[in-house]
Structures are given as C-alpha cells and as structure tokens.
C-alpha cells in the first residue's frame, strides 16, 4: 500500500509460530569452579579456550553462553563461571564429561548444577557414619605371572578361532582359555602382557585377568591398526577411513565429537577409556606424486609415557604432554627437512637413578643420593642434504631441548636409526652413494651415549646392509649384508645371497671390531634372544628357502659375559658356535619367547596358503611341537613385564644358582621318571598284548593240529587190510633126463 512502512506491518503471528522456546528453569545451567582468575584483558582468550575444552569433550557451547562474575574491588574474576546449555540433557552430559577435568597444570574443573546450590546451602552438617560396603576384590590383571610352574603363554589365531595356551614341559603344556570372540580383524598383546586386544568393526576391545573378561573398549569404527604406549597407559588407533560423526550419535568423553571429523588417528586413555585427542595422517603440503607410504607407528612415545611426538615430514616434530595432550612449550620443534626421529629407550641405569631420586625427594633431600641426576628423555632425528648443507644427525635432550651432539654426513641417500634396548648405543645406518650416484654402500655411525661428549665410531662397509640388530643388554650387533646383483629387484624363485657379520665393542680401542662373518647365506632376518648370547638367522618370505640357524656367541665361555680386554686375537670371535639348523617351509614370522629358551616360527595364511601353521623349537634348534593348520594366521608370545628384582638381587641369584637349581633338577627328574614310568607301562602293555596274542595263536594252532591227528586215526581204523600174493617167474629152463 502506498505510504506503508515496514514498521506498520504486523508480524506477531509469524513470530509466535517460530518463537524459540527457552527453558525457564535453571536445570540447564552449570556452575564451573576451578577457572583461572584473570583480569578483563584476558577474558576473550580464556573464554575461547574454555569453549574449545568443552567442545573436545563433545559439548558444544559459545562464549555468549558463559557468564563470569567479577570482583569489583580487585577488578579480577572470582574463579568460577556460569554456563547455560540448550537443555538439561546437554547440561547433564557436560557435568559427566567435565567434572574433575584438568583444565591446565594448575587448575581442575569442579562442575555442579545451579539447582544444587540451594541444597548445598541448606545441607545438614551433622555427621552420619556411612555404611560399610562389602569388599569385593578385583581380578589381578597380571595373575598369570604367579603360575607355579613359571610357564609362558601364547595366543594362536586360526580361521575364526582364538586359543590361548600355557607353554612348558610336555606334561604342563595345555589350553588356558578358548574365547568366543567373533568378527574381529586380528589380536595383539599389550607391551607388558597385561591386556590382549581385538579389533572389531566398531572399535577395539581389551581383555584380561584370570577370567578374560572385557576390561575396556574404544569406539573407533573401521579401526585397522593399534599401538600401545610403553607403560600401557595409552592406546593409539588408526583407520584409513576419516572419522565421521553422524547426527544423533552418542556424545561424551569416550566418543568422537564434530571437532574430530576428518581425522583418522585417535589417542585414548586406557584406564578411563576417554578420548584424549585426534590427528590426521594426511599431509596436504606434500605433492600427490611425492607422497610416501604412511609410517607406523605414526605417533612415537617417550619410554616413560610422559610425551608423545609426531613428525611432519620436512617441517617439524610436535611433542605433546600427557595426559593433557597439550603441545609442549606451546610450540613444535621447527626442523627444516626433518625425515624421521626416535626416542631413546630407558635402560636399567636410568630406572635405578629415577628410583633413587624419587626416594631422595620423599626423604626431603636432594638428588645427590643417586650420585648423579637422572638422565632426561632424549630423541634423535636426521635431516637430508639440502643444496650445500650436509645431512645431519642430531641428539636432543627433552624437555630441555638441548642439542647434545650433532654429526654431519655427506653423500647420503637414506638413514635408519637403531637404538640399543638399554639406550647405551645408537646406530645410524647410512646408505651412501658415490659421486656418480651409480652405486650405493653403507656406513654405520655408532654413538656411545653413556660416555662424555657422545663419541661416535664409524664402521665402513662395502656392501648394502639389509638388516641390523643390537644384542639386548649387550655390546654386540649383527648385520645382514649383500652384494647380490638381484638385490632390490628379485624375481620369482630367486633367493638373495647374503653375508651375516657379528661385531663387538673392543674396550681397549673403544671401537667396534668384527667378530666373525658367515659368508654365502640366504638368511635375511636376525632374531636375538631376549637374554642375549643366542641368535637365530632365518630366511623369511622366500618361496624356495626356509632355513633356520641357531648360534651361540659365547659357546666357549663359562659365563655369558665377555671378559673385555683379556681376549687375544686368536680368541676373538672363537666362542661363536653353530648349535643346530632347522627348516620350516614358508616361514613368515620368527619370535623368541620372553625367557629366551624357545623360538616360535609360523607360516601365516595372510602371506600365502601353503602349509600354514606353527612350530616351537628350543634354543639349540630341536623341534618340540609342530602343527600344520589350514587358515592359520597368528602366533604371538605373551610379553612379560621387567623384573622387579634389583641388579644386586639378580647377581646374588646367579651366584647361588646351583642351590636354586636343585629344586628344578628334582622337578626335571620327576618329570623324566613320570615319562619313563609311562613309557615302561606302555611297553609292558604292548608286551602283555603280544604274549596274549601269541598264546592264543599257539592254542588255536594246537587245537587245529589235534583235529588233524584225530581224523588220521579214524581213517586208519576204518581201513580193511588185504594181502595179495603175486607169483613172478624169474627164470625158466628145460632139462633132459635119461633113463
């Protein structure tokens, strides 16, 4: 209409129809205590951080939903806030997810409903003694370690069936548990053997305890890979499918939130089951043509579970604190060109120093009680050659971020980092190329980490090294090298010829010296016993060769340790002795048990379908059991946690080993006598059966002969005797008689 303005139109009916209904009560309001006290200049930043923290726990709020009271006298906040939610259900979810949640290192949220404030105000303060609840003990998750026979366990996965066995002497090997787990991808033990994990379409389940009940679950659909932290506090899951949160999906600390969509790596707290953080493995900065296969594990843990780190190739290493998963120091390590890194393992010396420092702290004294300060975490990374700058290997202390040692390298094609399991040595296997880049050779750069200034020894090799392995808790290492022209491009049925070499640290010269080389082998895998000394050389993944060689590196020595500086040139390497050889056709996996007394080999149907199954050998190469099973997939020994005995206690046990061994000798003798008794009983039964059968045969034969004699006699009685006289003319003559 002419002259009509917008203000003249009545929109009341439309406004009434589409009016947003707000909850007029206070059930949707929470009081959050434990908030940092700030001034108004930091308000916007704090509100943004609080909303982000709520969103990480699956609770979506905006800064406008938060009311923060202020102290007019000081001009600062009072340390608590009021948060309004859409409804009471969202408020209840936030209460469950955020109560007692650590906001930062100094503040922890305490969440209550606003409607509960009056109840607390009128609270009856008279003391009422609580009722005593009946104590119900929980199952011990490491109860298997108390087995009287000291047996180990292993798990097998065949077809759709999983079976867990005890392994010991022949009379002690038996089925421990056969679960009814269905529709899973594979199984995996945790690093200390506390849990066994199964991967399902819906996520991961952890099982454990004497009853093998479910202990925890993690909802990560279509999970394909998992990785435990060294101390079993955290779990990492990965799926090739990005995370998708459908509308109406469950929300909470144990589930994904909309902020996690698009990521495919998740970090979980094992005890609570809470999701800590998610990441993406997609590196958008890389060109599609240069993208490499994803490295696993994608996240690498410090040995004490305090930090977890991931590398962004060519850019940086990001280290996150646990359990908050905040970026340490609020910034990553910017390292141009970084390719890979590894944390230094924590050795027995580090653990002893940490324990002494902890005791000294409890006693109120300084860390002088341990003699020296416990070594901080350490990591090593390498960067390739760029323009005129050489490749570089760097040892870095963490969290101090102090550079401990750097080594420049030239003509580098590739580097591989190998820590000795006690953190005493680091080997950097450097594949070098000639100036023409037509041939490749190898150098081993070995850092002696326990010594001052971290000296580096170089072992120069002419051939390509295909496998490297440190001796556990030792000063030796073994390598597999080859100059076979088919290396790198083997055809079907072609077996690469290799050489296996053993090296040991010579303390007199502080250099690693060759002990012995075993030429013209087909071995491509080295497997050290967890106790050291014994090693198996295996040919894995070959269609034509499947040899196993069992070696003892201290065969001629009375003790297991080499007496450094006392061996002459003739004695150097003389203790290396072949104990036995074996063959397992189509072997795909080789693994020692935790005791170092037995070796398991298996041929998995995941690799091929010929003679699948597993075998168990002793350390000398004698076959104990062998099972050929169709659709056999996995054989895994159950790991054991480190011993609780101190080094002094272990030395005392070794010193008095003969006294302890008497009980075991008696058990072995009883076992042998039982076996002998069973064998004698079997032989006696077989002899008795033979004698009974023989007596029966004799009886039947005698009866048969008796029947024959009776028939002969009867025929003789019935016969009539007739005599026939026959005249026979022998000669005839005629004679004339004259009268």
Phi, psi and omega in degrees: 000142179297134178086359181272134178252169180298325182293339182278345183278137181269113179256014187299322181292321179291317180297321179294322182292318186255022181292134178280125181273118178260148177284117185280346178278186180249016179292340181263014181245134178241149173254120182250113178261168180085022179271140179304141177274122186226172169262174189291343179291336182257008186298310184299318181294319181292318180297322178296321180290322179294316179297323178294321180294320177296319181295324178297333178266014175084017181241112184270119175224167177240158177304331180291342180278358185250131173243126182245116177291150181236149175269113185293333182286321183259342182075017180242165180288165184263000175091008175214162182221162172249133182237126178262134178245169183295323181206177183291331180295316177297323178295319178295322177296317179295322179298316180291326186276327189255349181293130183066020179280130178286114180284317172207192185293340184246351186228141179226131182291138168238115189248134176220156174287145178296326180289347180272353184297317180295324179297321178290326181293322180261028184289135177284118186270003178290137185280131174239121183294127182289154177284139179283126177271145180292130182286127176240106183294142176273158178292143177277121185288349177242032183296334182295340179290342181269015178301127184302326181273359179064034184279156172262167178238156172215158181242141174237146179232113182227126182061243176249010187249138174245137178225137179247126187241151164274139177239125178200217176294161184309322181282347184256351180280122185202166177287126179268320182195139175237098183284164178254042180284136183230155172055058177231162186276308177197175180242157179205139174276150170286160188301330181257006176080008183289319184238158165239133185252142173237139182256120181245173179297327182276339182156210186244138173241139175251136180234154179180183182082169180301329181268354180058041178281158176295132182256329181195158176221152181225117187275089174232095184301142176060034179294141182241327183225147175225159178209127178270152170285157185303326181263011176062028178269335186223160181224139176247132177238150180221141173225145177287346177267127178299152180292132176232129179252101181292159180295133181084006180291157180298141179240155179147179184293342181259011183227161178288150176245168179305333179293341182272353184298139180094339177277166179220006173241134180231142177247128185237151170270122188291318184292315182269338185080007184282147173280126181267318181189159175235154179224168174246141177266359180277123179257101184290345183281341180276142175287148181304326182286337183258359182293134181257170177294142182296133175280140175228131006285141180285331175250135183242134188261143168290153187295342181258009179065019180273335183224152171224140187225154175221150182256137168259103190308130177084356186233301191197167170242123181256121181251126182247140177280154178239144005270002186289335184063021174285149176293125184296129181067011179061019177203150180274169174275105180283111183227106183294125176084002185304136183253310185206163178209164176212141173282148175282130178295158178264119182269178180298324180296318180296319181295319179296318179296319180295319179295318180295319179294322179295317178296320179295323179294318179296326180278358178083010180254170180282176183283014178293342181298333181271356181089327178203161180288141180298140182290136178283171178298154183219143173224158179234140176221162178226149178236143182280177178288135178228117181053248182262000180271135180285166171294156187214139173248131186232129171265128186232128173281142181220135017269005182290340182061031179275131176282117184270324182198141175229146178223124178276142181229146184237154179054049186263129173264316183203151175233144173232138185253127181230111175271141167288145193295345175263358181075018180278328183225152173232127175250126173254108178277114186252116173272115183252156176238154176287172182297330178278349179063023179270338181226155182235135174229179189228144170234147175249114177261110188250118179267129174267096194286333184279351185259162183296137178065008173051066181297152183239129175251144183245127173250114183268132181232148180269335186260172177277131179267121182261341177208143180222140180206128175281147170286129179301131178056029183228183180243025179240159172214161180233147178227152170248122181233160183203146170239021180297130180296340179276358182297131180093341179213057182287140177269175179296132179082000180265128178252127182285133175278133184227164171240140177246127183234144178245135179235153178217148179289124176262107188294330181298323181251359182051048181218153178271123187245145179293126175276307182193149175242133177256103187275165171053054175255171169247003183296136177231006180220139179245129179230106177280146170294144178302337178271356185080186177072304182266144181215146177244132174255124187233150172255104188250138174081010180263144179272349183245335181234143179210050186273149174233130178239127182255119185240147173242122183271355178230044187295324185266002183260144179290320178254167184280347181259142179281136178277097187296142176081354182254349183275132176277177181298324180291327182276341185295115180084002182286343182278359181281119187224135174281121180271328181178164177234155180209176181214132175226103187298132176072022184300134179242339182220139179227125186211130174280150173282166184299334182280342183078013180261339184228151178236137177247134174239145182216153176241109189269141176291345176292338181259315178207172184243023182254119176050052177292150180151193182217162177219150177239132182236155170274177187292349178265356180093013177275127181288130180258308176220153175210131181229120173266117186224129176294147177060028177282135187240313189222145167223122181222126172290146175280122181294160175243145176289163178299153180296149177270356180282143175283169179297324179295318178295321178295320177297319180297321179294317179297323181294322182255032186297327181295324179293317179293328186287345181299317180298321180288325176297321178295320177297318179296318179296318178296321178297315179295320179294322177297317178295317179296317180298318178295321179293318179296318179298321178295315180296319180297319179296319179295319178295318179298319178296322179295314180296319179296318179295320180295318178297319178297318179297319178298316180299314179296321179294319179295316178299321180295319178294322179298318178298322180294317180297317180299319179295322179294317180295316179300321179291328179288323180291323183282348184278133178264130183270129179234125179262133180242122178264130182238121176272132182234120178281117182270315182207148181225131179225152176250135182230131181268127180253130180257126175269000000 
